[in-house]
């Protein structure tokens, strides 16, 4: 999501931004590998942030931060630097894991330091309990993620027959990870086969802690090889085509925060069956645009899959409801507007006054620029004021 913020003309026109990429891994496969290269990358990252803080006095510092170790360890030094220079940081969380570490004494002390005087942006109000032990609710802002619209893609314009295939396809689209509920999905498919339900299953995603060979061996041993296929990873137009052909999107994740793949399913007009994890109960309205199921419950999952597979009218009803929800809450334009509005609210609440910039060697005047506030949602007015806003972010 950091890339969307950096490339947002709305945000960059509203604020004078400085961006610093905090990522040290380029792909999922690189996570946890290349120790010495990553150490050097982190050293260079710290040097860039320190240089930026020395050269300019910013109105605020915003950073996308990880909730828990080991990823948090890399960012502790960045938080320390930002706070050392007297900033009250704005943390944007895209995952969770703070609450589970509260009992660890050193981390508990760190979180108290990290959250002191800070502001926090969460993806859903359902995620507030994760940080509730360290920051009051009035310093927390809610900003759901959004995804770009697909040009010319309007599922609501299609006829019901477009999704009412005689043999519906149940799609699992995610990295091949145990935590994403792949084994739960496959067990539910096996139960449907026992019930003689007519369906096809498709798995799309890049291998992770479940390897391709392990998956294919399981499909053969369980008798699913003729009913469920592994199509490998798909991106861009190929991924969109997989979503277009699917009748039901199934995501029985065991641990998640705000899965963007659910928004992609909504966008394509597909009903969603997902676990009641993280922000998912806010995204998937049970009985409206899909079904919620308990974690690690393949029999209940099979029940819901069977209901939708055998009811094309219900699939279409849920699919259209999901797309309406996407268009109302989860477009990229709405996300950008929310981010810009929240940043301006934080500036207003903190009573920002253009300061004299300080370095270790003295003071110098801040550069000023015109900040254009986002359009007022009520009357569309645009207001202007003088501030200097820069934001290192991931």
N, C-alpha and C positions, 0 to 999 in steps of 0.2 A: 504493500500500500504506500510505502515511502516514495516509490517511483511515481505513483499517481499524483502525490502531493507535489513533488518536485516539478512535474510536467504540467501542473494545473495553471492555466492562464488566469483563472479566477483568483487563486491564492497568490500567485506571483505578482499580479497587478495590484492586489490589495495590500501586500506587504513587501518590504524590501528584504528579500530572503537570501541567506547564505546556507547552502546545503553541504553536509559532510556525510558521506556514506559510512555507516558503522558496521557493515557486513564484512566478515572475514572469510566466509565460505560462499563460493559462487553457485554450488549445486548441493542438493541433498546428499549426494554421495561423498562430498568433501567434508561433511560435518564429522568432527572427531578424528580427522586425519591430517597429515602434514603439519605435525607439531611445531617444528622449527620455523617453517614458512609462516605459520599463523602467529607465532610469537613476534617475528619481525614485522608482520602486518599490523599487529596491535601496537607495537612501539611507534610505527609511523603514524598510526591513527591518533595516538595520544599527542604526538608532536603537532599534527595538523590542528587538533582541537585547541591545544595550548597556544599555538600561534594565532589562531582566530580570536581567542579570548584576550590575548595581549594587545592585538591591533585595534580592536573595536569594542566599544561598550554597547551591548545589545539591549533591546527592550525586553526580550525574554529569550530563554533557551528551551527549546522543545526537543525531546528525544523519544524515539520509539525504543522501548526498553523491554528486556526479558524479565519474567516474573521470578524465576528461580534458577539456581545453579544447574548445570555448569555454565550455561550461557551468561548468567548474571555476573559471574566473576570478571569477565572481560570488561563489563560496563561499570563496575564499581569505581575504577579509577576515573572514568569520565564523569560520573556523578560527583566524585570528590572534587575534581577540577572545577566543575560548574559551580558547586556550592562554595568552594574556596574563593571564587571571584565575586561572591555575594549575590548570586542569582537564586531565585526560588524556581526550581525547574518545573517544566510541564512534562509529565510522563504519559506517553500513549501506549497502552497495553494492548497487544494482539494475542496474548496467551494468558494462562492463569497458573497459579502454583505458589502464591505468597502464603496463603493460610496454612497449607500443609507443612510449611517450614517454621511456623511460629514457635514450636516447641524446641527448636534448635537454638541454643542460647546466643551463639555468635551471630547467626542470621537474624534473630529477633532484634538484637541491638543494632545491626546494620539497617534493618527496615525502619526502625525508629528514627535513625539519622537520615536515611534516604527520603522518607516521606515528610519530614519536618518542613513546614512552610511551603510544601509543594502543591501543585495541582495535578489531577489525574484525569485522563480521558479513557473511558472504558467502552467496549463495544455494545454492552447491554447492561441495563440495571440489574439483571439477574446475576451479573458477575461481581457486583459490589461486595457481597459477603467475603470474597477472596481478599479484599484489602481493608475491610471494615475495621479490623483491629488496629489500624495504623493511621487512618485518615478519616475525618468526618465527612458525612455525605454532602455537605454544602461546598466542599472543595473537589467534588467529583462531577465530571461532565460525561454525557452519554453521546456516542457518535458511532452508529452502525457503519460497517464497511459497505462499499458499493462497488459495482463492476460496470465496465463500459457496455453500452448497447451494441448489439451486432447490427451493422447496416442492413436495412431491408428485411430484418428479422421480426416478424409480427405474428406470433403463434395464434393470437386471438382472431386473425383473419382466416385461419384455416378451417376447413370443414371437419366435423367430428370423425369422419372416415379416415382422416389423415393419421389419427392416433389410435383408431379402433381396429388394429390389426387382428386377424383371426387367431394368431399365436403371439400374444404380447411378449415383449422382451423386458426382463428385469435387469437393470443396469447397476453395476457397482463401479464407481469411478473414483479412484483415489490411489495413492501410493500403496503398494502391497505391504501393509503393516498390520501386525496383530492388533495394535491399538485402534486401528480404523474399523475393526470388526469383520475382517474378511472371512475368518473361520466361522463366525456366526452367520454370515450371509450364505456360505456354502452349506452349513448344516440346515438352514431354513430351506434351501433349494432341495436338499436330499429329502426333507420331510414332504415337500410338495410333490416330489416324484413318487413317494410312497402313497400319497393320496391320489395319484394319477391326474394331477392338475396339468393341463396343457400350457406350457410356457417355454420360453428360451431364456437362458441367463448369459450375460456378458460381463466380463471383468476387464476393465481398462485401467492401466496405471503402470508406473515404473516400479520395478522390484526394489525392495528395501530390506527389512529384516525377514521377509518371506521372499525366497528366491523363486525364479521362474520354474526351475526344475522341480523344486519342492511342491509348488502349486500344481504342476502337470501330473506329478505322481499321485497327489491327493485326488485329483479329478478322476484319474484312471482307477484308483483303488476303491473309490466311493461309488463308482458307477455313474458319475456325472459327466463323463467325458463327451457323451453325445448330446447332452442338454445344456451344458455350461461351457462357454469358450473363453479362452484368454486371448485378448486382441493386442496385448502389449501396450506401451504408452502411446497416447495420442495428444496432439497439441493443435491449437489454432482451428482451422477449418475442419480437420479430421475429428477433433474432439466435439465440435459443434454438430457434426454429422451423426456421431454416436448418440448424442443427446436427442437429436431430432427423431431418430429411429426408435428410441426407447419408449416403452409404455409406462414403466414405473421406475423411479430412481430409489435405490435402497442404500441406506447409509447407517448401519448399526454400530456406530463408533463407540468405543469404550471410554475414550478420553478426548474431549475436544472443547473448543472455545467458541469459535464463530466460523464454521466451515464455508468458504466461498463457493464450494461446489454445489451447495444447496441453492445459492442464488442463481447459479448457472442453470440448474434444473428448473427453477421458477421461470427464468427467462425463456426457456424452451417449452414452457407449457406442460411440464411433466409433474405428476403428483409425487410427493416425497414421503417415504417412510424412514424415520430416523430415530435414534436414541434420544432420550430426554436428558441431554448433556449440555453443560455450558449455556450458551445463548440460544440453543436450538428450539426450546419451547416457545421462545418469542418469535422465531422465524416460522416454524411449522405450527400452525394452529390445528390441533387435533380435530379431525372431522370436518375441516374447512378446506385446507389446501394439501392435506396429507394426514398421516397418522404418526403419533408418538408411541414408542415402545420402550420397555425397560431395557437396561443394559444387559447384554449377555443372555438374552431370552429368545433362542431360535424358534421355539414353538409359537410364541406370540407373534414373532416376526412373520413366520409362515402363515399364520392366520390372516394378518393384515395384507400380505402379498396376495394370498388367494382371493380375498375379498375384492381387491382392485383388479387383479388379472381377469376375473370372471365378470366384471362389471364395467364395460367400456364407457357407459354414460357417466358413471361416478369418476372414472379417470379423467374424462374431459372436464367435468365440473371442478374437480380439484385442481387440474392443470391451469384452467383459466383463472381460478382464484389465486393461485400462486403467482401467475404472471401479473395480475393486478397489484398484488402486494409488492412485487419487485419494482414495478413502475412507480409506485407511490413512495417507497421507502429506501430502495436499495440500488438506485442508479448511481453511476459515478458522479454525475452532476450534483445529486443530492448530498453525496458524501463530501464533495469539495465545499459545497455551501455550508454544511454543518461544521467542518473544520475551521473555515474562515470565521464563522459566527462565534465559535467557541474561543478562538484565539483573541478576537476582539473583545469578547465578554471578560476574558481574563485580564486584558490590558485595562479595561474600564474598572473592574473590581479592585485591581491593585493600585489604581490611581496613578497610572504611569505619567511621569513628567520627564521630558527629555533631559537626561543628566549630562554632566561633564564626564567624558570618558577618562578612566584612570588606567594607568599601567604601573608597573613596579618602579618606573622611573619618573613619574610625574603625571600631569593631567593635560588633556587636550580637548577641544570642543568635539562633540559628536557630530557626525554627518547627519543631516536631516533629509527627509524625503517626504513626498506626499503619500499618505496612506489613504486609500479609498476603501471605506467600509463596504461590506457586502450590501446588496440591495435589501431594503426592508421588506420582509415577506408580506406586510400588510398593504403598503402603498407604493413600493417600488422605488422610493426615494434613495438617492445616493448622497452620503455625507462625506465630508473630507476633514482631515485633521493632520497636524504635523507630528509625526513620530518617526523613530528609526527602529524598525523591527527586522531582526535577523533571526534565523532559526537553524541551528545545526540539527539535522534529522537523518534517520536511516531510511 
